[in-house]
Amino acid sequence: MNCFYQKNRGNGNSFFTFACFLILCSILSYPAISFSEKKVIIISPHWEGIETEFERGFEQFSKAKTGERIGVEWLDQGGTSAMLRFVKSEFAARPEGIGIDMMFGGGVDPYLELRRLNLTHPYRLPEGILSKIAPSIGGMRMYDPDYHWYGATLAGFGIIFNKAVLNMIHLPEPKTWEDLGDPRLLTWVGSADPRSSGSVHMAYEIILQAFGWEKGWEVLTRLGANVRNFTKGSNQSVKDVAVGEVAYGLAIDFYAWAQVDEVGAEYIGYTMPENLTIVNPDAIAILRGAPHPEAARLFLEFVLSEPGQKLWMLRKGAPGGPVEFQLNRFSVIPSLYEKAWENTSVRMNPFDWHSSLIYDSEKGSARWRIVNDLVGVLLVDSHRELVRAWKQVIERGVGEEDLRRLCAVPISEDEALKLAGKWGDPEIRNRTIAAWTAFAREKYGAFGGGKTGRGASILMWVSLGVLLVTVAPYGWSVVQRRRVQRWILERDDK
């Protein structure tokens, strides 16, 4: 310090000047720091195409509105169910806010749950945007009455099928969910695990509400028994249909239409079972304690405005449409369909499509995890045992008593709803899942597919007849698949 003083004593103001210089640099650098922090952090199960197009569009929108480009930071926790678990667990640890501004995508049921838990932040859109959005569709709200969430787009749920495969192996085109339980479809159905796919979960919940709890579980059990294998994501099973690995698949509309566009409508079909399915809002919300609330509000305005809505439904390259990825999704603004019909990539106006099915969003949201875990235990985790039992039922003529036993569930609908309120308790959940697992083993084992019941004698006969019962049909199905896939490749090469 003395050396410093001796060196500068001839210029007494130099230290003061240097300090002022540092302060000035700090002040001048502040706008640059502020600009770098202008972003919105969004957790979403959406695929890359949606994220890319909405990020690009929002940067242009924010530049026009504020004079600055606001960036988007995307967080990915997997599918809808995984995303919802993550958000709830983070809020349990940090109730005031989790460092995330928004949740975008995943249907509407998760948003109803977040709203009940007071984990969303309300924002009423400007009247010029809000007045253009349809208030409801098919009896379902398009946005929360207190503006905690909004339907950002719409999604339909149905069945994708490979017409070429069906023609070659003489299987029928599907018209209803029940058709996927036809014994002839064994190993020819594709489905994702609903615990990792929000869209497939919605299809399963729609089936339960369309047919009622008991009949719905019969439809799901037969369908599940025909599934070749449960994939991690819904997009994979849709691709499996396109290449002929399976003939049918559960599909959300935009995944199906993407394959129809790519492969051709003469080869790939898509149907939404009449009066047995719905068009459902796919929501967006600002989360409680959002770290960038102004940017979050602006992003919400963009998504629900005409420029944002055009990204969903216009063809790639159309004026105002997506640049790199075609999204093939519905707009929530009814007037856009007439304005832009010639440039749209979607094949129907959802506001002209009607279904007599009234979907109960509150019920679907309340039992979301219960249904996921039941499907997981009864259909996915015990799939091999289910398929063995289903083969026994088929061989015995698909009798009513066999179906009743095969499709039984361990709890009633009322019990499921009561249990849903306690499902957050790990001890209750783990104990109940263990009981359900024992139930599944017992009921499938009774058909000769496990180690209980008449297992010993039936296993002996199965082992003696394995070539006829298992190897030959499996080999035939493999040959058929390879023929179809070879035919598709040859067609593409032409």
C-alpha positions in Angstrom: 0.0 0.0 0.0 2.9 2.4 0.8 4.5 1.6 -2.5 1.2 2.4 -4.3 0.9 5.6 -2.4 4.5 6.6 -3.1 4.0 5.9 -6.8 0.9 8.0 -7.1 1.4 10.8 -4.6 2.3 13.2 -7.5 -1.2 12.6 -8.9 -3.5 12.6 -5.9 -6.7 12.1 -7.9 -5.6 9.1 -9.8 -7.0 6.6 -7.3 -10.3 8.4 -7.3 -10.3 8.5 -11.1 -9.6 4.8 -11.4 -12.5 4.0 -9.0 -14.9 6.2 -11.0 -13.7 4.4 -14.2 -14.7 1.0 -12.6 -18.1 2.3 -11.6 -18.7 3.8 -15.0 -17.8 0.5 -16.7 -20.2 -1.3 -14.4 -23.0 1.0 -15.3 -22.3 0.8 -19.0 -22.2 -3.0 -18.9 -25.6 -3.3 -17.1 -27.8 -3.2 -20.3 -25.7 -6.0 -21.8 -26.2 -8.1 -18.7 -29.9 -7.3 -18.6 -30.3 -8.2 -22.3 -28.6 -11.6 -21.8 -31.1 -12.4 -19.0 -34.2 -11.6 -21.2 -35.6 -15.1 -21.7 -38.4 -17.3 -20.7 -37.8 -20.8 -19.3 -40.4 -23.4 -20.4 -40.8 -27.0 -19.4 -42.5 -29.0 -22.2 -43.0 -32.5 -23.6 -43.2 -31.1 -27.1 -41.0 -32.4 -29.8 -38.1 -30.5 -31.5 -40.2 -29.1 -34.3 -42.7 -27.3 -32.1 -39.9 -25.9 -29.9 -37.9 -24.6 -32.9 -40.8 -23.0 -34.7 -42.2 -21.3 -31.6 -38.8 -20.1 -30.4 -38.1 -18.5 -33.8 -41.6 -17.0 -34.0 -41.4 -15.6 -30.4 -38.0 -13.9 -31.0 -39.6 -12.1 -34.0 -42.8 -11.3 -32.0 -40.9 -10.0 -29.0 -38.6 -7.9 -31.2 -41.6 -6.2 -32.8 -43.3 -5.7 -29.4 -40.4 -4.6 -27.2 -37.5 -3.8 -29.5 -35.5 -6.7 -28.1 -35.4 -10.3 -29.0 -36.4 -12.5 -26.0 -35.0 -16.0 -26.1 -36.5 -19.3 -24.9 -34.8 -21.9 -22.7 -36.5 -25.3 -23.1 -36.5 -28.0 -20.3 -37.2 -31.6 -21.1 -38.2 -34.2 -18.5 -39.6 -36.7 -20.9 -43.3 -37.3 -21.5 -46.3 -35.5 -19.8 -46.4 -37.8 -16.8 -42.7 -37.4 -16.1 -43.0 -33.7 -16.5 -45.9 -33.4 -14.1 -44.1 -35.5 -11.5 -41.0 -33.3 -11.8 -42.9 -30.0 -11.5 -44.9 -31.2 -8.4 -41.8 -32.6 -6.7 -39.9 -29.3 -7.3 -42.7 -27.3 -5.8 -42.8 -29.6 -2.8 -39.2 -28.6 -2.2 -39.5 -24.9 -3.2 -43.1 -23.7 -2.7 -42.4 -20.1 -3.7 -41.1 -21.0 -7.2 -39.0 -23.5 -9.0 -37.1 -21.3 -11.4 -39.3 -22.2 -14.4 -41.7 -19.7 -16.0 -44.2 -21.9 -17.9 -45.4 -25.4 -18.7 -46.4 -25.9 -22.4 -48.2 -29.0 -23.7 -49.3 -32.3 -22.3 -53.1 -32.0 -22.7 -55.4 -30.3 -20.2 -55.7 -32.8 -17.3 -52.2 -32.0 -15.8 -53.1 -28.3 -15.8 -56.3 -29.0 -13.9 -54.2 -30.7 -11.2 -51.7 -27.9 -11.0 -54.6 -25.4 -10.7 -56.1 -27.4 -7.8 -52.7 -27.3 -6.1 -52.4 -23.6 -6.7 -49.2 -24.0 -8.7 -50.2 -21.8 -11.6 -50.2 -18.0 -12.0 -53.3 -16.3 -13.6 -53.0 -13.9 -16.5 -55.9 -12.6 -18.5 -55.0 -12.2 -22.1 -55.7 -8.8 -23.8 -59.2 -8.6 -25.1 -58.1 -8.5 -28.7 -56.6 -12.0 -28.4 -59.0 -13.5 -25.9 -62.1 -12.6 -27.9 -60.9 -14.6 -30.9 -60.4 -17.9 -29.0 -63.3 -20.3 -28.9 -64.6 -20.5 -25.2 -65.3 -24.2 -25.5 -65.3 -27.3 -27.8 -67.4 -30.3 -27.4 -68.5 -29.1 -23.9 -64.9 -28.7 -22.7 -63.5 -25.3 -21.7 -60.8 -23.9 -23.8 -59.4 -21.9 -21.0 -59.6 -21.6 -17.2 -62.4 -19.3 -16.0 -59.9 -17.5 -13.8 -57.2 -17.5 -16.6 -54.8 -20.0 -14.9 -54.4 -22.0 -18.1 -55.3 -21.8 -21.8 -55.7 -24.3 -24.6 -52.8 -23.5 -26.9 -53.9 -26.0 -29.6 -56.2 -29.0 -30.0 -55.6 -32.7 -30.2 -57.7 -35.5 -31.5 -57.2 -39.2 -30.5 -57.7 -42.2 -32.8 -56.2 -45.1 -34.6 -53.5 -45.1 -37.3 -53.3 -48.2 -39.6 -51.2 -49.4 -42.4 -53.5 -50.2 -45.4 -50.9 -52.1 -47.2 -50.3 -54.5 -44.3 -54.0 -55.0 -43.8 -54.5 -55.9 -47.5 -51.6 -58.4 -47.5 -52.6 -60.3 -44.3 -56.4 -59.8 -44.7 -57.2 -57.8 -41.6 -60.0 -55.2 -41.4 -59.7 -51.4 -41.2 -60.6 -50.2 -37.7 -63.7 -48.2 -36.9 -63.8 -48.3 -33.1 -61.5 -48.9 -30.2 -63.1 -52.4 -29.7 -61.7 -53.5 -33.0 -58.2 -53.4 -31.6 -59.2 -56.3 -29.3 -60.0 -58.7 -32.1 -58.1 -62.0 -31.5 -56.9 -61.9 -35.1 -54.8 -58.8 -34.3 -52.5 -60.6 -31.8 -49.0 -58.9 -32.0 -50.3 -56.5 -34.7 -51.2 -53.5 -32.4 -48.8 -50.8 -31.3 -49.0 -48.7 -28.2 -46.8 -46.6 -26.0 -46.6 -47.0 -22.2 -49.1 -44.4 -20.9 -46.8 -43.7 -17.9 -44.4 -42.1 -20.4 -46.8 -40.8 -23.0 -49.5 -38.2 -22.2 -51.2 -38.7 -25.5 -51.6 -42.5 -25.1 -52.7 -42.0 -21.5 -55.5 -39.7 -22.9 -56.5 -42.4 -25.3 -56.8 -44.9 -22.5 -58.7 -42.5 -20.3 -61.1 -41.7 -23.2 -61.8 -45.4 -23.7 -62.6 -45.8 -19.9 -65.0 -42.8 -20.1 -66.5 -43.8 -23.4 -67.3 -47.4 -22.4 -67.5 -47.1 -18.6 -65.1 -48.5 -16.0 -65.8 -52.3 -16.4 -66.4 -52.5 -20.1 -63.6 -50.0 -20.6 -61.1 -52.3 -18.9 -62.2 -55.2 -21.1 -61.5 -53.0 -24.2 -58.1 -52.0 -22.7 -57.1 -55.5 -21.6 -57.9 -57.1 -25.0 -56.2 -54.2 -26.8 -53.1 -54.5 -24.5 -53.0 -58.3 -25.0 -52.7 -57.7 -28.8 -49.9 -55.1 -28.4 -46.6 -56.4 -29.8 -44.6 -54.4 -27.2 -45.1 -51.2 -25.3 -42.8 -48.4 -26.6 -41.4 -45.5 -24.5 -42.9 -42.8 -26.7 -46.1 -42.6 -28.7 -44.2 -41.4 -31.8 -42.3 -44.7 -32.0 -45.5 -46.9 -32.2 -46.8 -44.6 -35.0 -43.5 -45.0 -36.9 -43.8 -48.8 -36.4 -47.2 -48.7 -38.2 -45.7 -46.7 -41.1 -42.9 -49.3 -41.7 -45.2 -52.3 -41.3 -43.8 -53.5 -38.0 -47.4 -53.4 -36.6 -50.6 -52.8 -38.5 -52.5 -50.6 -36.0 -51.5 -48.0 -33.4 -53.0 -45.6 -30.9 -52.2 -42.1 -32.2 -52.7 -38.4 -31.5 -53.8 -36.8 -34.7 -50.7 -34.8 -35.7 -48.3 -37.8 -35.4 -50.7 -39.7 -37.6 -51.0 -37.0 -40.2 -47.2 -36.6 -40.4 -47.0 -40.2 -41.4 -49.8 -39.8 -43.9 -48.0 -36.9 -45.5 -44.7 -38.8 -45.6 -45.9 -42.2 -46.7 -49.1 -41.3 -48.6 -52.8 -41.6 -47.9 -53.1 -44.6 -50.1 -50.8 -46.5 -47.7 -51.6 -45.0 -44.3 -55.0 -44.3 -42.8 -56.2 -42.6 -39.6 -59.6 -42.8 -38.0 -61.2 -41.2 -34.9 -63.8 -43.6 -33.6 -67.3 -42.0 -34.0 -68.8 -40.8 -30.7 -66.0 -42.7 -28.8 -63.3 -40.0 -28.8 -62.8 -36.3 -28.4 -60.9 -33.3 -29.6 -59.1 -32.0 -26.5 -57.3 -28.8 -25.6 -53.5 -29.0 -25.3 -52.7 -26.4 -22.7 -50.2 -23.8 -21.6 -49.8 -22.0 -18.2 -47.6 -19.6 -16.3 -46.2 -21.3 -13.2 -46.3 -19.8 -9.7 -43.2 -17.8 -8.8 -42.1 -17.4 -12.5 -38.7 -15.8 -12.5 -39.4 -13.9 -15.8 -43.1 -13.0 -15.5 -43.1 -10.3 -18.2 -41.5 -12.5 -20.7 -43.8 -15.3 -19.7 -46.9 -13.1 -20.3 -45.6 -12.0 -23.6 -44.9 -15.7 -24.7 -48.5 -16.6 -23.7 -49.8 -13.7 -25.8 -47.7 -14.9 -28.8 -48.9 -18.5 -28.6 -52.6 -17.5 -28.5 -52.3 -14.7 -31.1 -52.9 -15.2 -34.8 -49.2 -15.3 -35.6 -48.6 -18.0 -33.1 -51.7 -20.0 -34.0 -50.7 -20.0 -37.7 -47.6 -21.9 -36.8 -49.7 -24.9 -35.7 -51.9 -25.3 -38.8 -50.2 -23.8 -41.9 -48.1 -25.7 -44.3 -44.3 -25.3 -44.1 -43.2 -22.4 -46.2 -46.7 -20.8 -46.4 -46.8 -17.1 -45.6 -46.8 -16.8 -41.8 -46.4 -20.6 -41.4 -43.6 -22.7 -40.0 -40.2 -22.4 -41.7 -38.4 -25.7 -41.0 -41.0 -28.1 -39.4 -44.6 -28.7 -40.4 -46.6 -29.1 -37.2 -50.0 -30.4 -38.5 -52.0 -29.2 -35.5 -55.3 -27.4 -34.9 -55.7 -23.7 -34.1 -58.0 -22.6 -31.2 -59.1 -19.6 -33.3 -62.2 -20.8 -35.3 -62.0 -17.9 -37.8 -58.5 -19.0 -39.0 -59.9 -22.1 -40.7 -61.9 -20.0 -43.2 -59.1 -17.4 -43.6 -56.3 -19.8 -44.2 -57.9 -23.1 -45.4 -56.0 -23.2 -48.7 -52.7 -23.1 -46.8 -53.5 -25.4 -43.9 -51.8 -28.7 -43.3 -54.7 -30.2 -41.2 -57.5 -32.1 -42.8 -60.5 -31.1 -40.8 -62.0 -28.2 -38.9 -62.4 -29.5 -35.3 -65.1 -27.0 -34.6 -67.2 -28.7 -37.3 -66.5 -32.2 -35.9 -69.0 -33.5 -33.3 -69.0 -36.4 -30.8 -71.7 -37.4 -28.4 -69.0 -38.3 -25.9 -68.9 -35.8 -23.0 -65.4 -36.1 -21.5 -65.1 -35.4 -17.8 -61.8 -33.5 -17.4 -62.0 -33.2 -13.7 -62.4 -37.0 -13.3 -59.6 -37.6 -15.8 -57.3 -35.3 -14.0 -58.1 -36.6 -10.5 -57.3 -40.2 -11.4 -54.4 -39.6 -13.8 -51.8 -41.4 -11.7 -54.2 -44.2 -10.6 -55.0 -45.1 -14.2 -51.4 -44.9 -15.2 -50.3 -47.3 -12.4 -53.2 -49.7 -13.0 -52.4 -49.9 -16.7 -48.7 -50.3 -15.8 -49.4 -53.2 -13.4 -52.1 -55.0 -15.4 -51.0 -54.5 -19.0 -47.4 -53.3 -19.3 -45.3 -54.8 -16.5 -47.1 -58.2 -16.7 -47.5 -58.1 -20.5 -45.9 -61.6 -21.1 -48.3 -63.2 -18.6 -51.2 -61.3 -20.2 -50.4 -62.5 -23.7 -50.0 -66.1 -22.5 -53.4 -65.9 -20.8 -55.0 -64.2 -23.9 -53.8 -67.1 -26.1 -55.4 -69.6 -23.8 -58.7 -67.6 -23.9 -58.5 -67.5 -27.7 -57.9 -71.2 -28.0 -60.9 -71.9 -25.7 -63.2 -69.8 -27.9 -63.2 -66.4 -26.2 -66.0 -67.3 -23.8 -67.7 -64.7 -21.6 -66.5 -66.2 -18.4 -62.9 -66.4 -19.6 -63.2 -62.7 -20.7 -64.7 -61.7 -17.4 -61.8 -63.3 -15.5 -59.1 -62.0 -17.9 -60.3 -58.4 -17.8 -61.1 -58.1 -14.1 -59.6 -55.1 -12.2 -58.8 -55.0 -8.5 -60.8 -51.9 -7.7 -64.0 -50.2 -8.8 -64.3 -46.8 -10.3 -65.5 -45.3 -7.0 -62.6 -46.9 -5.1 -60.2 -45.6 -7.7 -61.4 -42.0 -7.2 -61.3 -42.3 -3.4 -57.8 -43.8 -3.6 -56.6 -41.0 -5.9 -56.7 -38.5 -3.0 -54.3 -40.6 -1.1 -51.9 -41.5 -4.0 -49.3 -39.0 -2.9 -48.5 -41.1 0.1 -45.6 -43.4 -1.0 -46.5 -46.0 1.6 -50.1 -46.3 0.4 -49.1 -46.3 -3.2 -46.4 -48.9 -2.9 -48.5 -51.2 -0.7 -51.4 -50.9 -3.2 -49.3 -51.5 -6.3 -47.8 -54.6 -4.6 -51.4 -55.9 -4.0 -52.3 -55.2 -7.6 -49.2 -57.0 -8.8 -50.2 -60.1 -6.8 -53.8 -59.8 -8.2 -52.4 -59.7 -11.8 -50.2 -62.7 -11.3 -53.0 -64.7 -9.8 -55.6 -64.0 -12.5 -53.2 -64.5 -15.4 -51.6 -67.6 -13.7 -55.1 -69.2 -13.5 -55.0 -69.4 -17.3 -51.7 -71.3 -17.3 -49.5 -68.2 -17.9 -47.8 -68.1 -14.5 -46.8 -70.2 -11.5 -50.2 -70.4 -9.8 -53.4 -72.3 -10.4 -53.1 -75.2 -12.8 -49.6 -74.1 -13.9 -47.8 -77.4 -13.7 -50.0 -79.5 -15.9 -50.7 -76.8 -18.4 -47.0 -75.9 -18.7 -46.3 -79.5 -19.6 -48.8 -79.4 -22.4 -47.5 -76.1 -23.6 -44.0 -77.3 -23.7 -45.1 -80.4 -25.7 -47.0 -78.3 -28.2 -44.6 -75.3 -28.4 -43.8 -75.7 -32.1 -47.5 -75.6 -33.0 -48.7 -73.1 -30.5 -45.8 -70.6 -30.3 -42.9 -71.1 -32.7 -45.0 -71.6 -35.9 -47.4 -68.7 -35.5 -44.5 -66.4 -34.4 -42.4 -67.5 -37.4 -45.4 -66.8 -39.7 -45.9 -63.3 -38.3 -42.1 -62.6 -38.7 -42.2 -63.7 -42.3 -45.3 -61.6 -43.0 -43.7 -58.5 -41.4 -40.5 -59.0 -43.4 -42.6 -59.3 -46.6 -44.4 -56.1 -45.9 -41.3 -54.2 -45.0 -39.5 -55.4 -48.1 -42.5 -54.4 -50.2 -42.5 -50.9 -48.6 -38.8 -50.5 -49.3 -39.2 -51.6 -52.9 -42.0 -49.2 -53.4 -40.0 -46.3 -52.0 -37.1 -47.1 -54.3 -39.2 -46.8 -57.4 
